[in-house]
C-alpha cells in the first residue's frame, strides 16, 4: 500500500479515537484489524512490548551476524549475502 494511503488511514484512526495517539501498539493493532482486516484478538492485563523495540533488537542481533534471515530474498533485501 502506498505510504500516502497508510498516512490517510492512520490520520483517520487517530481522529476517530484519541486514545490511539498515546499508544503505538494499540494504534498498530487497530490498524491491522480495521484497515488490513486481520483477525487479531489480544486480551491482556499487562502491557505488551512495543513492536519497534522487538524489531530493533532483532536488527542488532543480526548486525552481529547471529540468527540471520533464512529466506534468501529477505537476506538480499537487508543486504546480508553471507
The first five atom37 places (N, CA, C, CB, O) and aatype in JSON, in Angstrom:
{
  "aatype": [20, 20, 20, 20, 20, 20, 20, 20, 20, 20, 20, 20, 20, 20, 20, 20, 20, 20, 20, 20, 20, 20, 20, 20, 20, 20, 20, 20, 20, 20, 20, 20, 20, 20, 20, 20, 20, 20, 20, 20, 20, 20, 20, 20, 20, 20, 20, 20, 20, 20, 20, 20, 20, 20, 20, 20, 20, 20, 20, 20, 20, 20, 20, 20, 20, 20, 20, 20, 20, 20, 20, 20, 20, 20, 20, 20, 20, 20, 20, 20, 20, 20],
  "atom_mask": [
    [1, 1, 1, 1, 1],
    [1, 1, 1, 1, 1],
    [1, 1, 1, 1, 1],
    [1, 1, 1, 1, 1],
    [1, 1, 1, 1, 1],
    [1, 1, 1, 1, 1],
    [1, 1, 1, 1, 1],
    [1, 1, 1, 1, 1],
    [1, 1, 1, 1, 1],
    [1, 1, 1, 1, 1],
    [1, 1, 1, 1, 1],
    [1, 1, 1, 1, 1],
    [1, 1, 1, 1, 1],
    [1, 1, 1, 1, 1],
    [1, 1, 1, 1, 1],
    [1, 1, 1, 1, 1],
    [1, 1, 1, 1, 1],
    [1, 1, 1, 1, 1],
    [1, 1, 1, 1, 1],
    [1, 1, 1, 1, 1],
    [1, 1, 1, 1, 1],
    [1, 1, 1, 1, 1],
    [1, 1, 1, 1, 1],
    [1, 1, 1, 1, 1],
    [1, 1, 1, 1, 1],
    [1, 1, 1, 1, 1],
    [1, 1, 1, 1, 1],
    [1, 1, 1, 1, 1],
    [1, 1, 1, 1, 1],
    [1, 1, 1, 1, 1],
    [1, 1, 1, 1, 1],
    [1, 1, 1, 1, 1],
    [1, 1, 1, 1, 1],
    [1, 1, 1, 1, 1],
    [1, 1, 1, 1, 1],
    [1, 1, 1, 1, 1],
    [1, 1, 1, 1, 1],
    [1, 1, 1, 1, 1],
    [1, 1, 1, 1, 1],
    [1, 1, 1, 1, 1],
    [1, 1, 1, 1, 1],
    [1, 1, 1, 1, 1],
    [1, 1, 1, 1, 1],
    [1, 1, 1, 1, 1],
    [1, 1, 1, 1, 1],
    [1, 1, 1, 1, 1],
    [1, 1, 1, 1, 1],
    [1, 1, 1, 1, 1],
    [1, 1, 1, 1, 1],
    [1, 1, 1, 1, 1],
    [1, 1, 1, 1, 1],
    [1, 1, 1, 1, 1],
    [1, 1, 1, 1, 1],
    [1, 1, 1, 1, 1],
    [1, 1, 1, 1, 1],
    [1, 1, 1, 1, 1],
    [1, 1, 1, 1, 1],
    [1, 1, 1, 1, 1],
    [1, 1, 1, 1, 1],
    [1, 1, 1, 1, 1],
    [1, 1, 1, 1, 1],
    [1, 1, 1, 1, 1],
    [1, 1, 1, 1, 1],
    [1, 1, 1, 1, 1],
    [1, 1, 1, 1, 1],
    [1, 1, 1, 1, 1],
    [1, 1, 1, 1, 1],
    [1, 1, 1, 1, 1],
    [1, 1, 1, 1, 1],
    [1, 1, 1, 1, 1],
    [1, 1, 1, 1, 1],
    [1, 1, 1, 1, 1],
    [1, 1, 1, 1, 1],
    [1, 1, 1, 1, 1],
    [1, 1, 1, 1, 1],
    [1, 1, 1, 1, 1],
    [1, 1, 1, 1, 1],
    [1, 1, 1, 1, 1],
    [1, 1, 1, 1, 1],
    [1, 1, 1, 1, 1],
    [1, 1, 1, 1, 1],
    [1, 1, 1, 1, 1]
  ],
  "atom_positions": [
    [[0.85, -1.17, 0.0], [0.0, 0.0, 0.0], [0.9, 1.24, 0.0], [-0.97, -0.01, 1.23], [1.88, 1.31, 0.75]],
    [[0.58, 2.22, -0.83], [1.39, 3.44, -0.86], [1.39, 4.16, 0.48], [0.87, 4.38, -1.95], [0.41, 4.16, 1.22]],
    [[2.52, 4.78, 0.79], [2.67, 5.45, 2.08], [1.64, 6.54, 2.3], [4.05, 6.04, 2.21], [1.2, 6.75, 3.43]],
    [[1.24, 7.26, 1.24], [0.23, 8.31, 1.42], [-1.12, 7.72, 1.81], [0.1, 9.14, 0.14], [-1.89, 8.36, 2.53]],
    [[-1.42, 6.5, 1.35], [-2.67, 5.82, 1.75], [-2.59, 5.4, 3.21], [-2.94, 4.59, 0.84], [-3.55, 5.56, 3.97]],
    [[-1.44, 4.87, 3.61], [-1.26, 4.48, 5.01], [-1.43, 5.7, 5.9], [0.14, 3.82, 5.23], [-2.08, 5.64, 6.94]],
    [[-0.83, 6.82, 5.48], [-0.95, 8.05, 6.27], [-2.41, 8.46, 6.44], [-0.16, 9.19, 5.59], [-2.83, 8.83, 7.54]],
    [[-3.19, 8.4, 5.36], [-4.62, 8.75, 5.44], [-5.35, 7.86, 6.43], [-5.28, 8.63, 4.05], [-6.15, 8.33, 7.23]],
    [[-5.06, 6.56, 6.37], [-5.71, 5.63, 7.3], [-5.31, 5.92, 8.74], [-5.36, 4.19, 6.94], [-6.16, 5.94, 9.63]],
    [[-4.02, 6.16, 8.97], [-3.54, 6.44, 10.33], [-4.17, 7.73, 10.85], [-1.99, 6.56, 10.36], [-4.62, 7.79, 12.0]],
    [[-4.22, 8.74, 10.0], [-4.81, 10.01, 10.43], [-6.29, 9.84, 10.79], [-4.66, 11.05, 9.32], [-6.76, 10.41, 11.78]],
    [[-7.0, 9.06, 9.99], [-8.41, 8.82, 10.29], [-8.58, 8.09, 11.61], [-9.07, 8.01, 9.16], [-9.42, 8.45, 12.43]],
    [[-7.77, 7.04, 11.83], [-7.86, 6.3, 13.08], [-7.56, 7.19, 14.28], [-6.89, 5.11, 13.07], [-8.24, 7.1, 15.3]],
    [[-6.54, 8.04, 14.16], [-6.18, 8.94, 15.26], [-7.3, 9.94, 15.55], [-4.87, 9.68, 14.94], [-7.56, 10.28, 16.7]],
    [[-7.96, 10.41, 14.5], [-9.04, 11.38, 14.71], [-10.28, 10.71, 15.29], [-9.39, 12.08, 13.39], [-11.04, 11.35, 16.02]],
    [[-10.51, 9.44, 14.98], [-11.66, 8.71, 15.48], [-11.49, 8.25, 16.93], [-11.93, 7.51, 14.61], [-12.47, 8.11, 17.65]],
    [[-10.25, 8.02, 17.35], [-10.0, 7.51, 18.69], [-8.74, 8.17, 19.25], [-9.87, 5.96, 18.68], [-7.63, 7.75, 18.94]],
    [[-8.92, 9.18, 20.06], [-7.78, 9.93, 20.59], [-6.9, 9.08, 21.51], [-8.27, 11.15, 21.35], [-5.74, 9.44, 21.74]],
    [[-7.41, 7.99, 22.05], [-6.58, 7.11, 22.88], [-5.42, 6.51, 22.08], [-7.43, 5.99, 23.5], [-4.38, 6.18, 22.63]],
    [[-5.62, 6.37, 20.77], [-4.59, 5.8, 19.93], [-3.38, 6.73, 19.78], [-5.15, 5.48, 18.56], [-2.3, 6.29, 19.39]],
    [[-3.56, 8.01, 20.08], [-2.44, 8.95, 19.98], [-1.41, 8.71, 21.07], [-2.95, 10.39, 20.07], [-0.28, 9.19, 20.96]],
    [[-1.77, 7.98, 22.11], [-0.9, 7.75, 23.25], [-0.21, 6.39, 23.24], [-1.67, 7.88, 24.51], [0.68, 6.15, 24.05]],
    [[-0.6, 5.51, 22.33], [-0.13, 4.13, 22.41], [0.07, 3.55, 21.02], [-1.12, 3.28, 23.21], [-0.9, 3.17, 20.36]],
    [[1.32, 3.47, 20.59], [1.63, 2.96, 19.26], [1.17, 1.52, 19.06], [3.12, 3.05, 19.0], [0.69, 1.16, 17.99]],
    [[1.31, 0.7, 20.1], [0.91, -0.69, 19.97], [-0.58, -0.81, 19.69], [1.28, -1.47, 21.24], [-0.99, -1.57, 18.81]],
    [[-1.39, -0.06, 20.42], [-2.84, -0.09, 20.17], [-3.16, 0.47, 18.79], [-3.58, 0.71, 21.24], [-4.07, -0.01, 18.11]],
    [[-2.42, 1.49, 18.37], [-2.62, 2.03, 17.03], [-2.32, 0.96, 15.97], [-1.72, 3.28, 16.81], [-3.08, 0.78, 15.03]],
    [[-1.21, 0.26, 16.14], [-0.83, -0.78, 15.2], [-1.88, -1.89, 15.16], [0.55, -1.37, 15.57], [-2.31, -2.31, 14.08]],
    [[-2.3, -2.36, 16.32], [-3.31, -3.43, 16.37], [-4.62, -2.97, 15.76], [-3.54, -3.88, 17.82], [-5.27, -3.74, 15.04]],
    [[-5.02, -1.73, 16.04], [-6.26, -1.2, 15.47], [-6.14, -1.09, 13.95], [-6.59, 0.18, 16.08], [-7.09, -1.41, 13.22]],
    [[-4.99, -0.64, 13.47], [-4.76, -0.54, 12.03], [-4.88, -1.92, 11.39], [-3.37, 0.07, 11.73], [-5.57, -2.1, 10.39]],
    [[-4.19, -2.89, 11.97], [-4.24, -4.25, 11.42], [-5.66, -4.78, 11.38], [-3.35, -5.18, 12.25], [-6.07, -5.42, 10.41]],
    [[-6.42, -4.51, 12.44], [-7.81, -5.01, 12.5], [-8.71, -4.29, 11.5], [-8.38, -4.84, 13.92], [-9.36, -4.92, 10.67]],
    [[-8.73, -2.95, 11.57], [-9.7, -2.18, 10.79], [-9.3, -1.97, 9.34], [-9.9, -0.85, 11.43], [-10.17, -1.99, 8.47]],
    [[-8.03, -1.79, 9.05], [-7.6, -1.48, 7.69], [-7.19, -2.76, 6.96], [-6.44, -0.47, 7.72], [-7.61, -3.0, 5.83]],
    [[-6.36, -3.57, 7.6], [-5.87, -4.78, 6.96], [-6.82, -5.96, 7.1], [-4.53, -5.15, 7.54], [-6.65, -6.98, 6.43]],
    [[-7.81, -5.84, 7.97], [-8.79, -6.9, 8.15], [-8.26, -8.12, 8.89], [-9.3, -7.32, 6.84], [-8.8, -9.22, 8.75]],
    [[-7.2, -7.91, 9.68], [-6.61, -9.03, 10.43], [-7.52, -9.41, 11.6], [-5.19, -8.66, 10.94], [-8.1, -8.54, 12.25]],
    [[-7.63, -10.7, 11.84], [-8.42, -11.2, 12.96], [-7.49, -11.4, 14.16], [-9.16, -12.53, 12.58], [-7.05, -12.51, 14.45]],
    [[-7.22, -10.31, 14.84], [-6.29, -10.34, 15.97], [-7.09, -10.08, 17.24], [-5.14, -9.28, 15.8], [-7.72, -9.04, 17.4]],
    [[-7.06, -11.05, 18.12], [-7.74, -10.91, 19.4], [-6.73, -11.04, 20.51], [-8.87, -11.95, 19.55], [-6.29, -12.15, 20.84]],
    [[-6.35, -9.93, 21.09], [-5.38, -9.93, 22.19], [-6.05, -9.32, 23.41], [-4.08, -9.15, 21.81], [-6.44, -8.16, 23.42]],
    [[-6.17, -10.14, 24.42], [-6.7, -9.66, 25.69], [-5.63, -9.91, 26.73], [-8.06, -10.36, 26.09], [-5.26, -11.05, 27.0]],
    [[-5.13, -8.84, 27.29], [-4.05, -8.98, 28.26], [-4.21, -7.94, 29.36], [-2.68, -8.84, 27.58], [-4.73, -6.85, 29.12]],
    [[-3.76, -8.27, 30.53], [-3.81, -7.36, 31.66], [-2.51, -6.6, 31.83], [-4.13, -8.12, 32.93], [-2.43, -5.67, 32.63]],
    [[-1.49, -6.99, 31.08], [-0.21, -6.32, 31.22], [0.2, -5.72, 29.89], [0.86, -7.29, 31.74], [-0.22, -6.21, 28.84]],
    [[1.01, -4.68, 29.91], [1.4, -4.04, 28.66], [2.24, -4.96, 27.78], [2.17, -2.76, 28.95], [3.04, -5.75, 28.27]],
    [[2.04, -4.83, 26.48], [2.8, -5.6, 25.52], [4.02, -4.81, 25.07], [1.92, -5.98, 24.31], [4.01, -3.58, 25.08]],
    [[5.06, -5.51, 24.69], [6.28, -4.87, 24.24], [6.04, -4.16, 22.91], [7.42, -5.9, 24.1], [5.39, -4.7, 22.02]],
    [[6.56, -2.97, 22.8], [6.42, -2.19, 21.58], [7.06, -2.96, 20.42], [7.07, -0.79, 21.73], [8.2, -3.4, 20.54]],
    [[6.35, -3.13, 19.29], [6.9, -3.87, 18.16], [8.22, -3.3, 17.66], [5.91, -3.89, 17.04], [9.1, -4.06, 17.25]],
    [[8.38, -2.0, 17.69], [9.63, -1.4, 17.2], [10.81, -1.79, 18.09], [9.5, 0.13, 17.15], [11.93, -1.94, 17.6]],
    [[10.57, -1.96, 19.37], [11.65, -2.41, 20.26], [12.09, -3.82, 19.89], [11.19, -2.36, 21.73], [13.29, -4.13, 19.9]],
    [[11.13, -4.67, 19.58], [11.44, -6.03, 19.18], [12.2, -6.03, 17.85], [10.15, -6.88, 19.06], [13.2, -6.73, 17.69]],
    [[11.72, -5.23, 16.91], [12.38, -5.15, 15.6], [13.8, -4.63, 15.74], [11.58, -4.24, 14.64], [14.72, -5.15, 15.11]],
    [[14.0, -3.6, 16.56], [15.34, -3.05, 16.75], [16.29, -4.07, 17.37], [15.28, -1.8, 17.62], [17.46, -4.15, 16.98]],
    [[15.8, -4.85, 18.34], [16.65, -5.88, 18.95], [17.02, -6.93, 17.92], [15.92, -6.54, 20.15], [18.18, -7.36, 17.88]],
    [[16.07, -7.35, 17.08], [16.36, -8.31, 16.02], [17.43, -7.75, 15.09], [15.09, -8.66, 15.23], [18.35, -8.46, 14.69]],
    [[17.31, -6.48, 14.74], [18.29, -5.85, 13.86], [19.68, -5.85, 14.48], [17.86, -4.42, 13.54], [20.67, -6.13, 13.8]],
    [[19.76, -5.55, 15.77], [21.06, -5.53, 16.45], [21.68, -6.93, 16.51], [20.9, -4.96, 17.88], [22.88, -7.09, 16.3]],
    [[20.86, -7.92, 16.78], [21.34, -9.3, 16.83], [21.87, -9.71, 15.45], [20.22, -10.28, 17.28], [22.95, -10.29, 15.34]],
    [[21.11, -9.39, 14.4], [21.54, -9.76, 13.06], [22.73, -8.94, 12.59], [20.39, -9.61, 12.09], [23.5, -9.41, 11.75]],
    [[22.9, -7.73, 13.11], [24.08, -6.93, 12.78], [25.35, -7.59, 13.32], [23.94, -5.51, 13.35], [26.45, -7.36, 12.81]],
    [[25.19, -8.41, 14.36], [26.3, -9.17, 14.94], [26.5, -10.5, 14.2], [26.06, -9.44, 16.44], [27.26, -11.36, 14.65]],
    [[25.82, -10.66, 13.05], [25.91, -11.86, 12.22], [25.34, -13.1, 12.92], [27.36, -12.12, 11.83], [25.77, -14.22, 12.64]],
    [[24.39, -12.9, 13.81], [23.73, -14.02, 14.5], [22.29, -14.12, 13.99], [23.76, -13.82, 16.06], [21.66, -13.1, 13.7]],
    [[21.79, -15.31, 13.9], [20.39, -15.57, 13.55], [19.96, -14.78, 12.32], [19.49, -15.23, 14.73], [18.93, -14.11, 12.33]],
    [[20.76, -14.88, 11.27], [20.45, -14.18, 10.03], [19.2, -14.77, 9.38], [21.64, -14.24, 9.05], [18.86, -15.92, 9.64]],
    [[18.52, -13.99, 8.54], [17.32, -14.5, 7.87], [17.63, -15.76, 7.07], [16.72, -13.42, 6.95], [18.7, -15.88, 6.47]],
    [[16.71, -16.69, 7.06], [16.89, -17.92, 6.3], [16.37, -17.8, 4.87], [16.2, -19.07, 6.99], [16.78, -18.56, 4.0]],
    [[15.48, -16.84, 4.63], [14.94, -16.62, 3.29], [15.94, -15.77, 2.5], [13.54, -15.91, 3.36], [16.28, -14.65, 2.89]],
    [[16.4, -16.31, 1.37], [17.43, -15.64, 0.58], [16.97, -14.26, 0.11], [17.81, -16.5, -0.62], [17.76, -13.32, 0.1]],
    [[15.7, -14.12, -0.27], [15.17, -12.83, -0.73], [15.22, -11.79, 0.39], [13.73, -12.99, -1.24], [15.54, -10.63, 0.15]],
    [[14.9, -12.21, 1.59], [14.97, -11.3, 2.75], [16.4, -10.91, 3.01], [14.36, -11.96, 4.01], [16.7, -9.74, 3.28]],
    [[17.31, -11.88, 2.92], [18.73, -11.58, 3.14], [19.24, -10.56, 2.13], [19.57, -12.87, 3.05], [19.96, -9.63, 2.49]],
    [[18.87, -10.73, 0.86], [19.28, -9.78, -0.17], [18.71, -8.38, 0.11], [18.84, -10.27, -1.56], [19.41, -7.38, -0.01]],
    [[17.43, -8.34, 0.47], [16.77, -7.06, 0.74], [17.46, -6.32, 1.88], [15.29, -7.29, 1.07], [17.6, -5.1, 1.85]],
    [[17.89, -7.06, 2.88], [18.54, -6.46, 4.04], [20.04, -6.31, 3.85], [18.28, -7.29, 5.27], [20.74, -5.84, 4.74]],
    [[20.55, -6.7, 2.67], [21.97, -6.56, 2.38], [22.86, -7.58, 3.06], [22.41, -5.21, 2.77], [24.05, -7.35, 3.24]],
    [[22.27, -8.7, 3.42], [23.02, -9.79, 4.08], [23.18, -10.93, 3.09], [22.29, -10.28, 5.39], [22.25, -11.71, 2.89]],
    [[24.33, -11.02, 2.46], [24.52, -12.07, 1.46], [25.3, -13.25, 1.98], [25.21, -11.52, 0.25], [25.46, -14.25, 1.28]],
    [[25.8, -13.16, 3.21], [26.56, -14.28, 3.77], [25.65, -15.3, 4.4], [27.57, -13.79, 4.81], [26.12, -16.31, 4.93]]
  ]
}
